[in-house]
């Protein structure tokens, strides 16, 4: 079968990353960026899956459980699971 005739499996058949894999990816990217830099949750999703959009709610939910990570919206800390609109994640600033 050629690449042109290959059929994609349905979304339900695609293996989704585990909660542990998502947690590890969030923390890895946060530590690589350091305390001064933030990142979009979609960067984590794109690291984990080609069809990444469906992972966004789960990434927000899991990021809300991580003590080391905080979500920001317009420069103000927010709950990533409850925030509406775009957010950025970063290592939590202590102080």
KESE-648744 format. One record per atom (N, C-alpha, C): residue number from 1; atom name; x, y, z. Coordinates in steps of 0.05 Angstrom, whole numbers, plus 5000, padded with zeros to 4 digits. Layout:
% KESE-648744
+------+------+------+------+------+
| resi | name |    x |    y |    z |
+------+------+------+------+------+
|  NUM |   CA |    X |    Y |    Z |
...
+------+------+------+------+------+
END
This chain:
% KESE-648744
+------+------+------+------+------+
| resi | name |    x |    y |    z |
+------+------+------+------+------+
|    1 |    N | 5017 | 4976 | 5000 |
|    1 |   CA | 5000 | 5000 | 5000 |
|    1 |    C | 5018 | 5025 | 5000 |
|    2 |    N | 5013 | 5043 | 4983 |
|    2 |   CA | 5029 | 5067 | 4981 |
|    2 |    C | 5020 | 5087 | 5003 |
|    3 |    N | 5038 | 5106 | 5008 |
|    3 |   CA | 5032 | 5126 | 5029 |
|    3 |    C | 5007 | 5142 | 5022 |
|    4 |    N | 5002 | 5146 | 4996 |
|    4 |   CA | 4979 | 5161 | 4988 |
|    4 |    C | 4953 | 5147 | 4994 |
|    5 |    N | 4953 | 5121 | 4995 |
|    5 |   CA | 4928 | 5106 | 4999 |
|    5 |    C | 4925 | 5096 | 5028 |
|    6 |    N | 4945 | 5102 | 5045 |
|    6 |   CA | 4944 | 5094 | 5073 |
|    6 |    C | 4921 | 5108 | 5087 |
|    7 |    N | 4907 | 5094 | 5103 |
|    7 |   CA | 4884 | 5105 | 5118 |
|    7 |    C | 4891 | 5109 | 5147 |
|    8 |    N | 4885 | 5133 | 5158 |
|    8 |   CA | 4890 | 5138 | 5186 |
|    8 |    C | 4871 | 5123 | 5203 |
|    9 |    N | 4880 | 5112 | 5225 |
|    9 |   CA | 4862 | 5099 | 5244 |
|    9 |    C | 4844 | 5119 | 5257 |
|   10 |    N | 4820 | 5111 | 5266 |
|   10 |   CA | 4802 | 5130 | 5279 |
|   10 |    C | 4816 | 5140 | 5305 |
|   11 |    N | 4808 | 5164 | 5314 |
|   11 |   CA | 4820 | 5176 | 5337 |
|   11 |    C | 4818 | 5158 | 5362 |
|   12 |    N | 4797 | 5142 | 5364 |
|   12 |   CA | 4794 | 5125 | 5387 |
|   12 |    C | 4815 | 5102 | 5387 |
|   13 |    N | 4826 | 5096 | 5363 |
|   13 |   CA | 4846 | 5075 | 5361 |
|   13 |    C | 4874 | 5084 | 5366 |
|   14 |    N | 4878 | 5111 | 5366 |
|   14 |   CA | 4905 | 5122 | 5370 |
|   14 |    C | 4911 | 5121 | 5400 |
|   15 |    N | 4935 | 5112 | 5407 |
|   15 |   CA | 4943 | 5111 | 5435 |
|   15 |    C | 4948 | 5139 | 5445 |
|   16 |    N | 4935 | 5145 | 5467 |
|   16 |   CA | 4939 | 5171 | 5480 |
|   16 |    C | 4961 | 5169 | 5501 |
|   17 |    N | 4976 | 5190 | 5505 |
|   17 |   CA | 4997 | 5188 | 5525 |
|   17 |    C | 4985 | 5186 | 5553 |
|   18 |    N | 4999 | 5172 | 5571 |
|   18 |   CA | 4989 | 5168 | 5598 |
|   18 |    C | 4991 | 5195 | 5613 |
|   19 |    N | 4978 | 5195 | 5636 |
|   19 |   CA | 4979 | 5219 | 5653 |
|   19 |    C | 5008 | 5223 | 5662 |
|   20 |    N | 5022 | 5202 | 5668 |
|   20 |   CA | 5050 | 5204 | 5677 |
|   20 |    C | 5067 | 5216 | 5654 |
|   21 |    N | 5062 | 5208 | 5629 |
|   21 |   CA | 5078 | 5219 | 5607 |
|   21 |    C | 5072 | 5248 | 5603 |
|   22 |    N | 5047 | 5256 | 5606 |
|   22 |   CA | 5040 | 5285 | 5604 |
|   22 |    C | 5053 | 5301 | 5626 |
|   23 |    N | 5051 | 5291 | 5650 |
|   23 |   CA | 5064 | 5304 | 5673 |
|   23 |    C | 5094 | 5308 | 5669 |
|   24 |    N | 5107 | 5286 | 5660 |
|   24 |   CA | 5136 | 5288 | 5655 |
|   24 |    C | 5143 | 5308 | 5633 |
|   25 |    N | 5126 | 5309 | 5612 |
|   25 |   CA | 5132 | 5327 | 5590 |
|   25 |    C | 5128 | 5356 | 5599 |
|   26 |    N | 5108 | 5362 | 5615 |
|   26 |   CA | 5104 | 5389 | 5626 |
|   26 |    C | 5128 | 5397 | 5642 |
|   27 |    N | 5136 | 5380 | 5661 |
|   27 |   CA | 5158 | 5387 | 5679 |
|   27 |    C | 5184 | 5389 | 5663 |
|   28 |    N | 5189 | 5372 | 5644 |
|   28 |   CA | 5213 | 5373 | 5627 |
|   28 |    C | 5215 | 5400 | 5613 |
|   29 |    N | 5193 | 5408 | 5600 |
|   29 |   CA | 5194 | 5433 | 5585 |
|   29 |    C | 5197 | 5457 | 5604 |
|   30 |    N | 5183 | 5456 | 5627 |
|   30 |   CA | 5186 | 5478 | 5646 |
|   30 |    C | 5214 | 5481 | 5656 |
|   31 |    N | 5228 | 5458 | 5662 |
|   31 |   CA | 5255 | 5460 | 5671 |
|   31 |    C | 5274 | 5468 | 5649 |
|   32 |    N | 5269 | 5459 | 5624 |
|   32 |   CA | 5286 | 5468 | 5602 |
|   32 |    C | 5284 | 5498 | 5597 |
|   33 |    N | 5260 | 5509 | 5601 |
|   33 |   CA | 5256 | 5538 | 5596 |
|   33 |    C | 5267 | 5554 | 5620 |
|   34 |    N | 5267 | 5543 | 5644 |
|   34 |   CA | 5276 | 5558 | 5667 |
|   34 |    C | 5254 | 5575 | 5679 |
|   35 |    N | 5261 | 5589 | 5701 |
|   35 |   CA | 5241 | 5605 | 5715 |
|   35 |    C | 5232 | 5630 | 5701 |
|   36 |    N | 5248 | 5640 | 5683 |
|   36 |   CA | 5241 | 5666 | 5671 |
|   36 |    C | 5224 | 5663 | 5646 |
|   37 |    N | 5223 | 5639 | 5634 |
|   37 |   CA | 5209 | 5635 | 5609 |
|   37 |    C | 5184 | 5618 | 5613 |
|   38 |    N | 5164 | 5624 | 5598 |
|   38 |   CA | 5139 | 5609 | 5598 |
|   38 |    C | 5136 | 5594 | 5572 |
|   39 |    N | 5115 | 5577 | 5570 |
|   39 |   CA | 5110 | 5563 | 5546 |
|   39 |    C | 5080 | 5557 | 5544 |
|   40 |    N | 5071 | 5553 | 5519 |
|   40 |   CA | 5043 | 5547 | 5514 |
|   40 |    C | 5038 | 5518 | 5519 |
|   41 |    N | 5016 | 5511 | 5532 |
|   41 |   CA | 5010 | 5482 | 5536 |
|   41 |    C | 5009 | 5466 | 5509 |
|   42 |    N | 5004 | 5480 | 5487 |
|   42 |   CA | 5004 | 5466 | 5462 |
|   42 |    C | 5031 | 5456 | 5454 |
|   43 |    N | 5053 | 5468 | 5464 |
|   43 |   CA | 5080 | 5458 | 5459 |
|   43 |    C | 5083 | 5430 | 5471 |
|   44 |    N | 5072 | 5426 | 5495 |
|   44 |   CA | 5072 | 5399 | 5508 |
|   44 |    C | 5056 | 5380 | 5491 |
|   45 |    N | 5032 | 5388 | 5483 |
|   45 |   CA | 5015 | 5370 | 5467 |
|   45 |    C | 5029 | 5362 | 5441 |
|   46 |    N | 5042 | 5381 | 5428 |
|   46 |   CA | 5056 | 5374 | 5403 |
|   46 |    C | 5079 | 5356 | 5406 |
|   47 |    N | 5091 | 5356 | 5430 |
|   47 |   CA | 5113 | 5338 | 5436 |
|   47 |    C | 5103 | 5309 | 5439 |
|   48 |    N | 5078 | 5307 | 5447 |
|   48 |   CA | 5067 | 5280 | 5453 |
|   48 |    C | 5050 | 5267 | 5432 |
|   49 |    N | 5039 | 5283 | 5413 |
|   49 |   CA | 5021 | 5271 | 5393 |
|   49 |    C | 5019 | 5288 | 5368 |
|   50 |    N | 5017 | 5274 | 5346 |
|   50 |   CA | 5013 | 5289 | 5320 |
|   50 |    C | 4986 | 5302 | 5320 |
|   51 |    N | 4966 | 5288 | 5330 |
|   51 |   CA | 4939 | 5299 | 5332 |
|   51 |    C | 4936 | 5310 | 5360 |
|   52 |    N | 4948 | 5333 | 5365 |
|   52 |   CA | 4952 | 5344 | 5392 |
|   52 |    C | 4929 | 5359 | 5405 |
|   53 |    N | 4911 | 5369 | 5389 |
|   53 |   CA | 4890 | 5387 | 5399 |
|   53 |    C | 4872 | 5374 | 5421 |
|   54 |    N | 4867 | 5348 | 5417 |
|   54 |   CA | 4850 | 5334 | 5437 |
|   54 |    C | 4863 | 5331 | 5464 |
|   55 |    N | 4890 | 5335 | 5466 |
|   55 |   CA | 4904 | 5333 | 5491 |
|   55 |    C | 4903 | 5358 | 5508 |
|   56 |    N | 4894 | 5380 | 5497 |
|   56 |   CA | 4896 | 5406 | 5511 |
|   56 |    C | 4880 | 5406 | 5537 |
|   57 |    N | 4856 | 5397 | 5539 |
|   57 |   CA | 4842 | 5397 | 5565 |
|   57 |    C | 4856 | 5380 | 5586 |
|   58 |    N | 4867 | 5358 | 5578 |
|   58 |   CA | 4881 | 5340 | 5596 |
|   58 |    C | 4907 | 5353 | 5606 |
|   59 |    N | 4921 | 5367 | 5588 |
|   59 |   CA | 4946 | 5380 | 5596 |
|   59 |    C | 4940 | 5403 | 5615 |
|   60 |    N | 4919 | 5417 | 5611 |
|   60 |   CA | 4911 | 5438 | 5630 |
|   60 |    C | 4904 | 5426 | 5657 |
|   61 |    N | 4888 | 5405 | 5657 |
|   61 |   CA | 4880 | 5392 | 5682 |
|   61 |    C | 4904 | 5382 | 5697 |
|   62 |    N | 4922 | 5368 | 5684 |
|   62 |   CA | 4946 | 5357 | 5697 |
|   62 |    C | 4964 | 5379 | 5707 |
|   63 |    N | 4968 | 5400 | 5691 |
|   63 |   CA | 4985 | 5422 | 5700 |
|   63 |    C | 4975 | 5436 | 5725 |
|   64 |    N | 4948 | 5435 | 5730 |
|   64 |   CA | 4937 | 5446 | 5754 |
|   64 |    C | 4945 | 5431 | 5779 |
|   65 |    N | 4953 | 5405 | 5775 |
|   65 |   CA | 4960 | 5389 | 5798 |
|   65 |    C | 4990 | 5390 | 5805 |
|   66 |    N | 5005 | 5403 | 5789 |
|   66 |   CA | 5034 | 5404 | 5793 |
|   66 |    C | 5043 | 5428 | 5810 |
|   67 |    N | 5055 | 5422 | 5832 |
|   67 |   CA | 5064 | 5443 | 5851 |
|   67 |    C | 5085 | 5461 | 5838 |
|   68 |    N | 5102 | 5450 | 5821 |
|   68 |   CA | 5125 | 5464 | 5810 |
|   68 |    C | 5118 | 5482 | 5787 |
|   69 |    N | 5093 | 5480 | 5777 |
|   69 |   CA | 5085 | 5494 | 5753 |
|   69 |    C | 5062 | 5513 | 5759 |
|   70 |    N | 5063 | 5537 | 5747 |
|   70 |   CA | 5040 | 5555 | 5750 |
|   70 |    C | 5031 | 5564 | 5723 |
|   71 |    N | 5006 | 5570 | 5721 |
|   71 |   CA | 4994 | 5580 | 5696 |
|   71 |    C | 4990 | 5610 | 5698 |
|   72 |    N | 4995 | 5624 | 5676 |
|   72 |   CA | 4993 | 5653 | 5675 |
|   72 |    C | 4974 | 5661 | 5653 |
|   73 |    N | 4959 | 5682 | 5658 |
|   73 |   CA | 4942 | 5693 | 5637 |
|   73 |    C | 4944 | 5723 | 5640 |
|   74 |    N | 4954 | 5736 | 5619 |
|   74 |   CA | 4959 | 5765 | 5620 |
|   74 |    C | 4976 | 5773 | 5644 |
|   75 |    N | 4995 | 5756 | 5650 |
|   75 |   CA | 5014 | 5763 | 5672 |
|   75 |    C | 5004 | 5757 | 5700 |
|   76 |    N | 4980 | 5745 | 5702 |
|   76 |   CA | 4968 | 5740 | 5728 |
|   76 |    C | 4965 | 5709 | 5732 |
|   77 |    N | 4973 | 5699 | 5755 |
|   77 |   CA | 4969 | 5670 | 5759 |
|   77 |    C | 4939 | 5662 | 5758 |
|   78 |    N | 4934 | 5640 | 5745 |
|   78 |   CA | 4906 | 5630 | 5743 |
|   78 |    C | 4906 | 5599 | 5746 |
|   79 |    N | 4882 | 5589 | 5751 |
|   79 |   CA | 4879 | 5560 | 5752 |
|   79 |    C | 4877 | 5550 | 5723 |
|   80 |    N | 4896 | 5534 | 5714 |
|   80 |   CA | 4896 | 5526 | 5686 |
|   80 |    C | 4871 | 5509 | 5678 |
|   81 |    N | 4860 | 5495 | 5697 |
|   81 |   CA | 4837 | 5478 | 5691 |
|   81 |    C | 4811 | 5495 | 5688 |
|   82 |    N | 4810 | 5518 | 5701 |
|   82 |   CA | 4786 | 5535 | 5700 |
|   82 |    C | 4789 | 5559 | 5682 |
|   83 |    N | 4813 | 5567 | 5675 |
|   83 |   CA | 4817 | 5591 | 5658 |
|   83 |    C | 4806 | 5587 | 5631 |
|   84 |    N | 4794 | 5608 | 5621 |
|   84 |   CA | 4784 | 5608 | 5593 |
|   84 |    C | 4803 | 5625 | 5576 |
|   85 |    N | 4808 | 5615 | 5552 |
|   85 |   CA | 4826 | 5629 | 5535 |
|   85 |    C | 4855 | 5620 | 5538 |
|   86 |    N | 4873 | 5633 | 5524 |
|   86 |   CA | 4901 | 5624 | 5523 |
|   86 |    C | 4915 | 5628 | 5550 |
|   87 |    N | 4931 | 5609 | 5558 |
|   87 |   CA | 4948 | 5611 | 5582 |
|   87 |    C | 4976 | 5604 | 5575 |
|   88 |    N | 4994 | 5610 | 5593 |
|   88 |   CA | 5022 | 5603 | 5590 |
|   88 |    C | 5030 | 5588 | 5616 |
|   89 |    N | 5048 | 5569 | 5614 |
|   89 |   CA | 5057 | 5554 | 5637 |
|   89 |    C | 5086 | 5561 | 5642 |
|   90 |    N | 5094 | 5559 | 5667 |
|   90 |   CA | 5123 | 5565 | 5674 |
|   90 |    C | 5128 | 5552 | 5701 |
|   91 |    N | 5154 | 5550 | 5708 |
|   91 |   CA | 5161 | 5541 | 5735 |
|   91 |    C | 5150 | 5561 | 5755 |
|   92 |    N | 5140 | 5551 | 5777 |
|   92 |   CA | 5128 | 5569 | 5797 |
|   92 |    C | 5150 | 5587 | 5809 |
|   93 |    N | 5145 | 5612 | 5811 |
|   93 |   CA | 5163 | 5631 | 5822 |
|   93 |    C | 5158 | 5632 | 5853 |
|   94 |    N | 5179 | 5625 | 5868 |
|   94 |   CA | 5175 | 5626 | 5897 |
|   94 |    C | 5182 | 5654 | 5907 |
|   95 |    N | 5169 | 5660 | 5928 |
|   95 |   CA | 5175 | 5687 | 5939 |
|   95 |    C | 5154 | 5699 | 5953 |
+------+------+------+------+------+
END
